[in-house]
Amino acid sequence: MSMLEVQDLEVSYGAIRAVKGISFTVEKGEIVTLIGANGAGKSTTLRTISGLLKPQRGKILYQGQDITELPPHRIVELGINHVPEGRGIFTNLTVWENLMLATYTRKDRSRIQEDFEQVFTIFPRLKERSSQSAGTLSGGEQQMLSVARALMTKGEVMLLDEPSMGLAPVLVDEIFRILREINRQGKTILLVEQNAYRALEIAHRGYVFETGNIVYAGTASELQNNEAVKKAYLGG
Amino acid sequence: MKPTTYTILGLLAFYAVVMVTSAVGLMNDYILRVINLMMINIILGVSLNLINGYTGLFSVGHAGFMIVGGYVAGFMTTLLFGITKDTPYWEALPMFLVAILAAALVSALVGFIIGLPVLRLTDDYLAIVTIGFGEIIRVIFNFITFKKKVGNWELDIGGPRGLLGIPPLSNFTVIFLFTLFTVIFIRNFVFSRHGRACIAIRENEVAAHMMGIPITRYKVLAFVLGSTFAGIGGALLAHFIQLLHPTMGGFMKSVEYLIIVYLGGMGSISGTIVAAAALTGLSELLRPIGELRMVLYGALLVVLMLKRPGGLMGQREFPFLLPERERKIYALQNR
């Protein structure tokens, strides 16, 4: 049984079909990346998995359970955390409040303090700034906060939408190093990236999107060496 | 000594001073009435702030819920229980409390019926629906008549004349305790996990979704809670001014409560308390200049909105209203 299985998914915005019947799987403990150009339907796919959009056709299975028709908050409860594009942090609230909100669905409330400590060891900057309002953080710190929040929710699967967007190369390194670390500790990751080169460096497998369809699938190294993929997405 | 101890002492001192000065005649009835009115406005303002300030909804029908509560309680004490001015206070009080509870429940129910379908939608449909609700309520109370003879009193809901002869059961102690209850309840809600969920919805609805917060449930909850306390406020007001009139549920009355919330600060209980007291006091102070005061009042609002668009307090709170952790953060930020 796959951790996450998408079957024949089709999603439309009105008359425009953004995702045209795609299927893929994510196994437990993997980092799977969805790469492709702007408008290929990668983010739409993530938003559909987390329940923000409803598909016209197809199914989404999480650990064998059909979650296609569930509202977003139920999907979070089941264990899928979405780190949305543009980070989606609460800029007027403090860093601490942002992290606290992420624990909303948790039943084991007594263990939250421990998890704060754990998250603060991974992201020491957030500890320094826990009383600051999140809007005053730098772009990189905001992205860290967004990932930290998903960790506080303690789901099994983390969906990340363009975590490198708008960040300096040094910070991109840092984010990807952390993602790899989180994955080693057992979290399954589905990563959407335009920066295909970097994504394939940390991913186990990948799917290449083109205008709503999956055109290539394979292990990260296969895709890195595939001539067509190289030419189109990896800059030769 | 912890600030909470100061708070309790402060409240006790306020209560004692008002009780003693009014008993020995140092404070006249007029000032006592103004203080009572301030507290009723605090109840209505704070409950509206939960809806508009904390959850980021836009209700323009708060007076509608208030008057529903007022009429329910007024109906019960006058027509159902047959309480008159001559009923001994200790006999009337339990019935009055039952009436307040009923007012709260009916307002909550009305809030639920209106909130549930509307709050499933995003955007500002709530504003349109609540404007309509206020007007519908006004028209309904204009048309309902119901007559009953109680002792020597001929009583009826009154239609356009209003509900008359409501016994003066809201005294300083009752209003004070209910105001305290309202502020403590809403303050505790706002700083709980549920309150944080409401604030998250106000700040960023998509992100709130991603935190696993059931958006519609919390919008309805905040709206219903706000309506409930509006009903309590209405019940107290009705038994304070001893009269209910259909126009009190209309749009202009709702705007008065909106002004209290916006002037005090969206998402600040402290601000609402200050603004409710200040505006109630101000409109009394300016009474000598007659209709001109409305001009002054308007000008004052314009200046305040230009100088302090976030309201008097913004989203800040008096330290004694903050929980331990927030108080520390607050101290850090304002170093």
Interface residues (C-beta under 8 A of the other chain):
Chain A: S50 G51 L52 P71 P72 H73 V76 E77 N81 H82 V83 P84 G88 I89 F90 T91 N92 L93 T94 W96 E97 M100 L101 A102 Y104 T105 S131 Q132 R149 T153
Chain B: R193 R196 A197 I199 A200 E203 N204 V206 A207 A208 H209 M210 M211 G212 I213 P214 I215 Q315 R325 K328 I329 L332 Q333
